[in-house]
Amino acid sequence: MKITKKSCCSKEESSLDDSGLEINTPYPRKRNIFERRLNRYNHIMEFVRTMLAITTVGLQLIILYRLTN
C-alpha cells in the first residue's frame, strides 16, 4: 500500500491571495458614495467616539461620587 502525502495548503485550495490577506468576496466590491464620504471623516469620528466614551466614564464617576455622599 502506497501512502501519499496530501498538501494542506495548495494554491488551489487556499483562500489567501498573494499578499496573505483573506478574500471574503469572489469579486472586488466598489465603495459607494456614502462609504467614501464617511471614510474622509474616519479620524474625526474615532476622536468623537473616544471623547464620548471618556465623558461617559467621567459622568458615571461623578454620579457614583454623589450617590455615596
MIVO-716274 format. One record per atom (N, C-alpha, C, O): residue number from 1; atom name; x, y, z. Coordinates in nm, 4 decimals, decimal comma. Layout:
+-----+------+----------+----------+----------+
:  nr : atom :        X :        Y :        Z :
+-----+------+----------+----------+----------+
: NUM :   CA :        X :        Y :        Z :
...
+-----+------+----------+----------+----------+
This chain:
+-----+------+----------+----------+----------+
:  nr : atom :        X :        Y :        Z :
+-----+------+----------+----------+----------+
:   1 :    N :   0,0841 :  -0,1157 :   0,0000 :
:   1 :   CA :   0,0000 :   0,0000 :   0,0000 :
:   1 :    C :   0,0899 :   0,1238 :   0,0000 :
:   1 :    O :   0,1787 :   0,1381 :   0,0840 :
:   2 :    N :   0,0649 :   0,2117 :  -0,0952 :
:   2 :   CA :   0,1449 :   0,3321 :  -0,1073 :
:   2 :    C :   0,0700 :   0,4492 :  -0,0423 :
:   2 :    O :  -0,0464 :   0,4745 :  -0,0733 :
:   3 :    N :   0,1385 :   0,5199 :   0,0483 :
:   3 :   CA :   0,0787 :   0,6344 :   0,1171 :
:   3 :    C :   0,1329 :   0,7618 :   0,0530 :
:   3 :    O :   0,2539 :   0,7831 :   0,0443 :
:   4 :    N :   0,0411 :   0,8443 :   0,0091 :
:   4 :   CA :   0,0838 :   0,9715 :  -0,0498 :
:   4 :    C :   0,0525 :   1,0840 :   0,0470 :
:   4 :    O :  -0,0496 :   1,0828 :   0,1159 :
:   5 :    N :   0,1403 :   1,1787 :   0,0507 :
:   5 :   CA :   0,1241 :   1,2915 :   0,1408 :
:   5 :    C :   0,0417 :   1,3985 :   0,0696 :
:   5 :    O :   0,0756 :   1,4416 :  -0,0406 :
:   6 :    N :  -0,0660 :   1,4402 :   0,1337 :
:   6 :   CA :  -0,1523 :   1,5417 :   0,0756 :
:   6 :    C :  -0,1118 :   1,6790 :   0,1284 :
:   6 :    O :  -0,0942 :   1,6986 :   0,2487 :
:   7 :    N :  -0,0980 :   1,7710 :   0,0381 :
:   7 :   CA :  -0,0617 :   1,9066 :   0,0778 :
:   7 :    C :  -0,1840 :   1,9757 :   0,1351 :
:   7 :    O :  -0,2911 :   1,9742 :   0,0744 :
:   8 :    N :  -0,1681 :   2,0367 :   0,2527 :
:   8 :   CA :  -0,2829 :   2,1022 :   0,3161 :
:   8 :    C :  -0,3003 :   2,2451 :   0,2682 :
:   8 :    O :  -0,4073 :   2,3032 :   0,2862 :
:   9 :    N :  -0,1998 :   2,3017 :   0,2090 :
:   9 :   CA :  -0,2071 :   2,4436 :   0,1731 :
:   9 :    C :  -0,1720 :   2,4656 :   0,0270 :
:   9 :    O :  -0,0889 :   2,5504 :  -0,0057 :
:  10 :    N :  -0,2344 :   2,3900 :  -0,0595 :
:  10 :   CA :  -0,2047 :   2,4084 :  -0,2004 :
:  10 :    C :  -0,2655 :   2,5379 :  -0,2505 :
:  10 :    O :  -0,3569 :   2,5916 :  -0,1880 :
:  11 :    N :  -0,2168 :   2,5881 :  -0,3608 :
:  11 :   CA :  -0,2592 :   2,7165 :  -0,4145 :
:  11 :    C :  -0,4061 :   2,7145 :  -0,4551 :
:  11 :    O :  -0,4742 :   2,8162 :  -0,4424 :
:  12 :    N :  -0,4566 :   2,6012 :  -0,5038 :
:  12 :   CA :  -0,5955 :   2,5937 :  -0,5474 :
:  12 :    C :  -0,6914 :   2,5973 :  -0,4290 :
:  12 :    O :  -0,7986 :   2,6571 :  -0,4383 :
:  13 :    N :  -0,6549 :   2,5348 :  -0,3192 :
:  13 :   CA :  -0,7442 :   2,5235 :  -0,2048 :
:  13 :    C :  -0,7342 :   2,6423 :  -0,1113 :
:  13 :    O :  -0,8207 :   2,6596 :  -0,0254 :
:  14 :    N :  -0,6328 :   2,7236 :  -0,1250 :
:  14 :   CA :  -0,6100 :   2,8329 :  -0,0322 :
:  14 :    C :  -0,7072 :   2,9470 :  -0,0559 :
:  14 :    O :  -0,7410 :   2,9792 :  -0,1698 :
:  15 :    N :  -0,7523 :   3,0084 :   0,0548 :
:  15 :   CA :  -0,8400 :   3,1249 :   0,0439 :
:  15 :    C :  -0,7591 :   3,2527 :   0,0641 :
:  15 :    O :  -0,8153 :   3,3571 :   0,0970 :
:  16 :    N :  -0,6286 :   3,2451 :   0,0447 :
:  16 :   CA :  -0,5430 :   3,3620 :   0,0618 :
:  16 :    C :  -0,4939 :   3,4085 :  -0,0737 :
:  16 :    O :  -0,4653 :   3,3277 :  -0,1621 :
:  17 :    N :  -0,4844 :   3,5403 :  -0,0890 :
:  17 :   CA :  -0,4280 :   3,5913 :  -0,2129 :
:  17 :    C :  -0,2766 :   3,6053 :  -0,1967 :
:  17 :    O :  -0,2214 :   3,5622 :  -0,0954 :
:  18 :    N :  -0,2093 :   3,6644 :  -0,2944 :
:  18 :   CA :  -0,0636 :   3,6726 :  -0,2909 :
:  18 :    C :  -0,0102 :   3,7558 :  -0,1750 :
:  18 :    O :   0,1018 :   3,7322 :  -0,1297 :
:  19 :    N :  -0,0873 :   3,8527 :  -0,1257 :
:  19 :   CA :  -0,0405 :   3,9370 :  -0,0164 :
:  19 :    C :  -0,0623 :   3,8723 :   0,1198 :
:  19 :    O :  -0,0148 :   3,9256 :   0,2200 :
:  20 :    N :  -0,1317 :   3,7600 :   0,1270 :
:  20 :   CA :  -0,1557 :   3,6927 :   0,2535 :
:  20 :    C :  -0,2850 :   3,7343 :   0,3199 :
:  20 :    O :  -0,3135 :   3,6902 :   0,4312 :
:  21 :    N :  -0,3645 :   3,8184 :   0,2544 :
:  21 :   CA :  -0,4904 :   3,8631 :   0,3117 :
:  21 :    C :  -0,6031 :   3,7722 :   0,2663 :
:  21 :    O :  -0,6035 :   3,7224 :   0,1537 :
:  22 :    N :  -0,6979 :   3,7517 :   0,3549 :
:  22 :   CA :  -0,8091 :   3,6635 :   0,3240 :
:  22 :    C :  -0,9053 :   3,7319 :   0,2279 :
:  22 :    O :  -0,9338 :   3,8509 :   0,2412 :
:  23 :    N :  -0,9543 :   3,6570 :   0,1325 :
:  23 :   CA :  -1,0502 :   3,7088 :   0,0355 :
:  23 :    C :  -1,1890 :   3,6666 :   0,0814 :
:  23 :    O :  -1,2191 :   3,5474 :   0,0875 :
:  24 :    N :  -1,2735 :   3,7638 :   0,1139 :
:  24 :   CA :  -1,4078 :   3,7328 :   0,1619 :
:  24 :    C :  -1,5109 :   3,7285 :   0,0510 :
:  24 :    O :  -1,6120 :   3,6595 :   0,0641 :
:  25 :    N :  -1,4879 :   3,8006 :  -0,0585 :
:  25 :   CA :  -1,5842 :   3,8031 :  -0,1676 :
:  25 :    C :  -1,5181 :   3,7506 :  -0,2939 :
:  25 :    O :  -1,3965 :   3,7619 :  -0,3098 :
:  26 :    N :  -1,5965 :   3,6938 :  -0,3831 :
:  26 :   CA :  -1,5378 :   3,6414 :  -0,5064 :
:  26 :    C :  -1,4989 :   3,7509 :  -0,6047 :
:  26 :    O :  -1,4254 :   3,7238 :  -0,6997 :
:  27 :    N :  -1,5457 :   3,8728 :  -0,5849 :
:  27 :   CA :  -1,5123 :   3,9833 :  -0,6745 :
:  27 :    C :  -1,4860 :   4,1082 :  -0,5905 :
:  27 :    O :  -1,5434 :   4,1220 :  -0,4825 :
:  28 :    N :  -1,4011 :   4,1989 :  -0,6371 :
:  28 :   CA :  -1,3759 :   4,3203 :  -0,5599 :
:  28 :    C :  -1,4990 :   4,4099 :  -0,5584 :
:  28 :    O :  -1,5608 :   4,4348 :  -0,6619 :
:  29 :    N :  -1,5330 :   4,4572 :  -0,4410 :
:  29 :   CA :  -1,6530 :   4,5396 :  -0,4258 :
:  29 :    C :  -1,6153 :   4,6867 :  -0,4329 :
:  29 :    O :  -1,5187 :   4,7289 :  -0,3692 :
:  30 :    N :  -1,6887 :   4,7640 :  -0,5080 :
:  30 :   CA :  -1,6631 :   4,9064 :  -0,5183 :
:  30 :    C :  -1,7366 :   4,9773 :  -0,4053 :
:  30 :    O :  -1,8462 :   4,9370 :  -0,3662 :
:  31 :    N :  -1,6748 :   5,0838 :  -0,3531 :
:  31 :   CA :  -1,7382 :   5,1606 :  -0,2470 :
:  31 :    C :  -1,8382 :   5,2583 :  -0,3059 :
:  31 :    O :  -1,8140 :   5,3204 :  -0,4094 :
:  32 :    N :  -1,9512 :   5,2705 :  -0,2375 :
:  32 :   CA :  -2,0497 :   5,3675 :  -0,2841 :
:  32 :    C :  -2,0151 :   5,5063 :  -0,2301 :
:  32 :    O :  -1,9189 :   5,5216 :  -0,1548 :
:  33 :    N :  -2,0921 :   5,6056 :  -0,2680 :
:  33 :   CA :  -2,0631 :   5,7449 :  -0,2319 :
:  33 :    C :  -2,0682 :   5,7650 :  -0,0816 :
:  33 :    O :  -1,9848 :   5,8367 :  -0,0263 :
:  34 :    N :  -2,1650 :   5,7027 :  -0,0137 :
:  34 :   CA :  -2,1789 :   5,7190 :   0,1311 :
:  34 :    C :  -2,0557 :   5,6667 :   0,2050 :
:  34 :    O :  -2,0063 :   5,7319 :   0,2971 :
:  35 :    N :  -2,0059 :   5,5494 :   0,1652 :
:  35 :   CA :  -1,8867 :   5,4927 :   0,2288 :
:  35 :    C :  -1,7646 :   5,5812 :   0,2058 :
:  35 :    O :  -1,6843 :   5,6007 :   0,2971 :
:  36 :    N :  -1,7502 :   5,6346 :   0,0859 :
:  36 :   CA :  -1,6362 :   5,7216 :   0,0580 :
:  36 :    C :  -1,6429 :   5,8495 :   0,1403 :
:  36 :    O :  -1,5403 :   5,8974 :   0,1886 :
:  37 :    N :  -1,7627 :   5,9054 :   0,1568 :
:  37 :   CA :  -1,7776 :   6,0269 :   0,2371 :
:  37 :    C :  -1,7460 :   5,9991 :   0,3844 :
:  37 :    O :  -1,6797 :   6,0794 :   0,4499 :
:  38 :    N :  -1,7935 :   5,8858 :   0,4361 :
:  38 :   CA :  -1,7623 :   5,8507 :   0,5749 :
:  38 :    C :  -1,6133 :   5,8259 :   0,5939 :
:  38 :    O :  -1,5580 :   5,8582 :   0,6991 :
:  39 :    N :  -1,5482 :   5,7690 :   0,4938 :
:  39 :   CA :  -1,4064 :   5,7392 :   0,5032 :
:  39 :    C :  -1,3224 :   5,8662 :   0,5137 :
:  39 :    O :  -1,2148 :   5,8645 :   0,5734 :
:  40 :    N :  -1,3706 :   5,9760 :   0,4563 :
:  40 :   CA :  -1,2986 :   6,1032 :   0,4670 :
:  40 :    C :  -1,2904 :   6,1508 :   0,6107 :
:  40 :    O :  -1,1904 :   6,2101 :   0,6512 :
:  41 :    N :  -1,3963 :   6,1250 :   0,6891 :
:  41 :   CA :  -1,4046 :   6,1750 :   0,8259 :
:  41 :    C :  -1,3773 :   6,0654 :   0,9285 :
:  41 :    O :  -1,4236 :   6,0739 :   1,0422 :
:  42 :    N :  -1,3037 :   5,9644 :   0,8896 :
:  42 :   CA :  -1,2799 :   5,8490 :   0,9762 :
:  42 :    C :  -1,2090 :   5,8884 :   1,1059 :
:  42 :    O :  -1,2498 :   5,8451 :   1,2136 :
:  43 :    N :  -1,1046 :   5,9690 :   1,0973 :
:  43 :   CA :  -1,0283 :   6,0064 :   1,2167 :
:  43 :    C :  -1,1099 :   6,0956 :   1,3092 :
:  43 :    O :  -1,0991 :   6,0849 :   1,4314 :
:  44 :    N :  -1,1911 :   6,1832 :   1,2518 :
:  44 :   CA :  -1,2766 :   6,2695 :   1,3342 :
:  44 :    C :  -1,3799 :   6,1853 :   1,4075 :
:  44 :    O :  -1,4069 :   6,2090 :   1,5252 :
:  45 :    N :  -1,4378 :   6,0870 :   1,3388 :
:  45 :   CA :  -1,5374 :   6,0008 :   1,4031 :
:  45 :    C :  -1,4743 :   5,9190 :   1,5156 :
:  45 :    O :  -1,5372 :   5,8989 :   1,6195 :
:  46 :    N :  -1,3521 :   5,8718 :   1,4967 :
:  46 :   CA :  -1,2830 :   5,7985 :   1,6032 :
:  46 :    C :  -1,2570 :   5,8876 :   1,7232 :
:  46 :    O :  -1,2722 :   5,8443 :   1,8374 :
:  47 :    N :  -1,2175 :   6,0129 :   1,6980 :
:  47 :   CA :  -1,1917 :   6,1076 :   1,8057 :
:  47 :    C :  -1,3193 :   6,1361 :   1,8839 :
:  47 :    O :  -1,3183 :   6,1368 :   2,0069 :
:  48 :    N :  -1,4289 :   6,1595 :   1,8128 :
:  48 :   CA :  -1,5573 :   6,1865 :   1,8787 :
:  48 :    C :  -1,6012 :   6,0659 :   1,9602 :
:  48 :    O :  -1,6495 :   6,0815 :   2,0724 :
:  49 :    N :  -1,5854 :   5,9471 :   1,9061 :
:  49 :   CA :  -1,6230 :   5,8259 :   1,9788 :
:  49 :    C :  -1,5412 :   5,8101 :   2,1066 :
:  49 :    O :  -1,5946 :   5,7721 :   2,2108 :
:  50 :    N :  -1,4110 :   5,8396 :   2,0982 :
:  50 :   CA :  -1,3247 :   5,8309 :   2,2162 :
:  50 :    C :  -1,3645 :   5,9342 :   2,3200 :
:  50 :    O :  -1,3705 :   5,9037 :   2,4391 :
:  51 :    N :  -1,3920 :   6,0570 :   2,2754 :
:  51 :   CA :  -1,4296 :   6,1629 :   2,3693 :
:  51 :    C :  -1,5639 :   6,1319 :   2,4362 :
:  51 :    O :  -1,5814 :   6,1597 :   2,5548 :
:  52 :    N :  -1,6578 :   6,0752 :   2,3623 :
:  52 :   CA :  -1,7860 :   6,0368 :   2,4223 :
:  52 :    C :  -1,7675 :   5,9272 :   2,5270 :
:  52 :    O :  -1,8335 :   5,9287 :   2,6309 :
:  53 :    N :  -1,6790 :   5,8333 :   2,5003 :
:  53 :   CA :  -1,6535 :   5,7261 :   2,5977 :
:  53 :    C :  -1,5907 :   5,7830 :   2,7248 :
:  53 :    O :  -1,6288 :   5,7449 :   2,8354 :
:  54 :    N :  -1,4948 :   5,8738 :   2,7091 :
:  54 :   CA :  -1,4296 :   5,9357 :   2,8258 :
:  54 :    C :  -1,5303 :   6,0192 :   2,9041 :
:  54 :    O :  -1,5307 :   6,0163 :   3,0272 :
:  55 :    N :  -1,6156 :   6,0936 :   2,8340 :
:  55 :   CA :  -1,7190 :   6,1745 :   2,9004 :
:  55 :    C :  -1,8171 :   6,0864 :   2,9759 :
:  55 :    O :  -1,8582 :   6,1202 :   3,0869 :
:  56 :    N :  -1,8547 :   5,9743 :   2,9171 :
:  56 :   CA :  -1,9471 :   5,8822 :   2,9832 :
:  56 :    C :  -1,8874 :   5,8267 :   3,1117 :
:  56 :    O :  -1,9554 :   5,8202 :   3,2141 :
:  57 :    N :  -1,7622 :   5,7870 :   3,1069 :
:  57 :   CA :  -1,6961 :   5,7352 :   3,2277 :
:  57 :    C :  -1,6855 :   5,8452 :   3,3321 :
:  57 :    O :  -1,7078 :   5,8205 :   3,4506 :
:  58 :    N :  -1,6518 :   5,9661 :   3,2896 :
:  58 :   CA :  -1,6437 :   6,0783 :   3,3838 :
:  58 :    C :  -1,7774 :   6,1062 :   3,4510 :
:  58 :    O :  -1,7832 :   6,1265 :   3,5723 :
:  59 :    N :  -1,8844 :   6,1071 :   3,3728 :
:  59 :   CA :  -2,0163 :   6,1300 :   3,4316 :
:  59 :    C :  -2,0568 :   6,0171 :   3,5257 :
:  59 :    O :  -2,1199 :   6,0423 :   3,6284 :
:  60 :    N :  -2,0219 :   5,8944 :   3,4929 :
:  60 :   CA :  -2,0525 :   5,7823 :   3,5827 :
:  60 :    C :  -1,9781 :   5,7963 :   3,7139 :
:  60 :    O :  -2,0332 :   5,7663 :   3,8199 :
:  61 :    N :  -1,8529 :   5,8419 :   3,7084 :
:  61 :   CA :  -1,7773 :   5,8619 :   3,8321 :
:  61 :    C :  -1,8388 :   5,9731 :   3,9167 :
:  61 :    O :  -1,8462 :   5,9614 :   4,0390 :
:  62 :    N :  -1,8828 :   6,0807 :   3,8521 :
:  62 :   CA :  -1,9472 :   6,1905 :   3,9258 :
:  62 :    C :  -2,0762 :   6,1415 :   3,9917 :
:  62 :    O :  -2,1028 :   6,1738 :   4,1075 :
:  63 :    N :  -2,1558 :   6,0641 :   3,9192 :
:  63 :   CA :  -2,2803 :   6,0117 :   3,9744 :
:  63 :    C :  -2,2524 :   5,9194 :   4,0920 :
:  63 :    O :  -2,3193 :   5,9287 :   4,1949 :
:  64 :    N :  -2,1537 :   5,8297 :   4,0781 :
:  64 :   CA :  -2,1198 :   5,7402 :   4,1893 :
:  64 :    C :  -2,0694 :   5,8173 :   4,3111 :
:  64 :    O :  -2,1008 :   5,7817 :   4,4247 :
:  65 :    N :  -1,9930 :   5,9205 :   4,2882 :
:  65 :   CA :  -1,9406 :   6,0019 :   4,3991 :
:  65 :    C :  -2,0555 :   6,0704 :   4,4742 :
:  65 :    O :  -2,0569 :   6,0748 :   4,5972 :
:  66 :    N :  -2,1512 :   6,1235 :   4,3979 :
:  66 :   CA :  -2,2637 :   6,1937 :   4,4621 :
:  66 :    C :  -2,3594 :   6,0956 :   4,5309 :
:  66 :    O :  -2,4241 :   6,1312 :   4,6295 :
:  67 :    N :  -2,3684 :   5,9739 :   4,4801 :
:  67 :   CA :  -2,4557 :   5,8754 :   4,5457 :
:  67 :    C :  -2,3973 :   5,8279 :   4,6778 :
:  67 :    O :  -2,4722 :   5,7956 :   4,7699 :
:  68 :    N :  -2,2657 :   5,8230 :   4,6886 :
:  68 :   CA :  -2,2050 :   5,7733 :   4,8125 :
:  68 :    C :  -2,2035 :   5,8794 :   4,9211 :
:  68 :    O :  -2,1894 :   5,8452 :   5,0385 :
:  69 :    N :  -2,2173 :   6,0056 :   4,8871 :
:  69 :   CA :  -2,2191 :   6,1129 :   4,9893 :
:  69 :    C :  -2,3555 :   6,1407 :   5,0382 :
:  69 :    O :  -2,3739 :   6,2274 :   5,1236 :
+-----+------+----------+----------+----------+
